[in-house]
Amino acid sequence: MSLVSLILILIVVGVVLWLINTYVPMDPKIKSILNAVVVIAVVLWLLQVFGLMETLWNIRIGKTS
């Protein structure tokens, strides 16, 4: 994936989220939950795009058998 397409996707996601926050009447709690879900999804997607998700799966916490 090229850097230009990555930036374009991030811009589109940001604009869509801004449009939803501005023009869709919602309870502020629901808006904050929606914003958090979108940010977490974008961060996980970016980790996957840059190949860091596979290295996170190899981290072990605690005893190994």
N, C-alpha and C positions, 0 to 999 in steps of 0.2 A: 504494500500500500504506500503510495507516495505521500510526501509531507503535505502537498497541496490538497489532496483529497481528504487527508486527516483533518486539516484545518477547516476545510469547507464543511465537513460533517460536524465538527464542534460548533461552528458558527450556526449551522442550521438547528442543531439541538438547542443552543442557547436562545435563538430567536423564537423557536416554538415554545420553549419554556417561558420566555418573557411574554409572549402573546397569551398563553394560558393564564399566567399570573395577572396580567393586566385586564383582559377582556372577559374571562370566565368568572362569574360570581361564585365564590366558594368560601367556606369557613376558613379563617386564617390557620387553624390547626391542620386542616386538610392540605392547604397550600404548602405549609412547612414540611409535612410528611411527603408530599409529592416532590418538592425540591430535594429533599434528602435522598429519596429513592432514585431520582434522576442523577444526582451527583455520584452516588455510590455505583450505579450502573455504568456511568461514563468512566469512572476511575477503574472499575474492573475490566471494562472493554479496552481501555488504554493499556493496562497491564498485560492483557492478552495480546494486543497488537504488537507491543514491544517485546514480547516473549518472556516477560517476567513472571507470568502466571505459573509456568511449569516449574520454575525454581522455587516458588512459594510452596508448591505441593511437596517438595523434598525436605522441607524443614520439619524436624522431629522435636517434640517437646516431651520431656519426661523420659522414663526408662524405655529402652528398646529391647526386644526379646530376641 
